[in-house]
Amino acid sequence: MAIGVSFQQRSAPWNSGSIPLPQTTENPFGVAIAVLIPCYNEEVAIETVHALQLRMPVSEVPVPYKDRPSGSTSKLRTFRDGFRILRTILVLVKEERPLQFFCSIFALLALLSTMLALPIFSEYLKTGLVPRLPTAVLSTGAMLLAFLSLACGLILDTVTLGRREMKRMFYLAIPAPGVCALQPPLTSPTAPQS
C-alpha cells in the first residue's frame, strides 16, 4: 500500500531546502496530493515523519501488486539494504528524538566508566594506592563524555521541540485548498475635520 498525504504544497519560510517536501500530483478535485511510495528511500521516511509531526491528514491507498515475472531477480540486497535501513532509523531517532538518542549514549558510557572504576576503587580502599592509573583516566574520560552526551541531548531536545512547534505553526498558517485566506477588516475612513 502507498501512503497519501493530502495538503497544498506552498513555499513556506521554514522550507529553505533543508526539509524535502513530497512530490505532488493533481487529483480530479483540484487538491494537491503528496504520494509517499513504500519503497526504501530515505527521503520518503523523513517526509513521512514530517507529515506525521504536522498531523497532516494521512490515508492508506490500496495498490494492486502482481507476482514477479518469471526469470527476474530482486534488486534487494539483504545486508546492504538492512544496514541502510538501520542507519536511516538511527538518523531519524537522532534528529527527531535527540534526548532518547543521547541518553542511551550517556547510559552506555556511564556503565562503561562505572565498570572500569569499580575495581580501581576497591583496590584503593584496600591498599590506598591506584596501581592502574591509565584505567582510572579512561574511566574519568568516559564519564565526562557521558555527561557531555547528556548535555547535548538536553540542548538538542529543546531545539528540536522549538523547530517542531515553528513548523506546525507555519503549516497551520497555510489556508486549506479552496479556501481563500482571511482578509483583514476594512477600516472606515475618518471623517474630515472641520
ZISUL-V594184 format. One record per backbone hydrogen bond with DSSP energy under -1.0 kcal/mol. CO is the residue of the C=O (numbers start at 1). NH is the residue of the N-H. If there is no record, write none. Layout:
[[CO;NH] [CO;NH]]
This chain:
[[2;61] [3;36] [4;59] [5;34] [12;15] [14;16] [23;35] [25;33] [27;30] [31;27] [32;7] [33;25] [34;5] [36;3] [41;45] [42;46] [43;47] [44;48] [45;49] [46;50] [47;51] [48;52] [49;53] [50;54] [51;56] [57;6] [59;4] [61;2] [69;72] [77;81] [78;82] [79;83] [80;84] [81;85] [82;86] [83;87] [84;88] [85;89] [86;90] [87;91] [88;92] [89;93] [90;94] [91;95] [92;96] [93;97] [97;101] [98;102] [99;103] [100;104] [101;105] [102;106] [103;107] [104;108] [105;109] [106;110] [107;111] [108;112] [109;113] [110;114] [111;115] [112;116] [113;117] [114;118] [117;121] [118;122] [119;123] [120;124] [121;125] [122;126] [123;127] [124;128] [132;136] [133;137] [134;138] [135;139] [136;140] [137;141] [138;142] [139;143] [140;144] [141;145] [142;146] [143;147] [144;148] [145;149] [146;150] [147;151] [148;152] [149;153] [150;154] [151;155] [152;156] [153;157] [154;158] [155;159] [156;160] [157;161] [158;162] [159;163] [160;164] [161;165] [162;166] [163;167] [164;168] [165;169] [166;170] [167;171] [168;172] [169;173] [171;174] [176;179]]
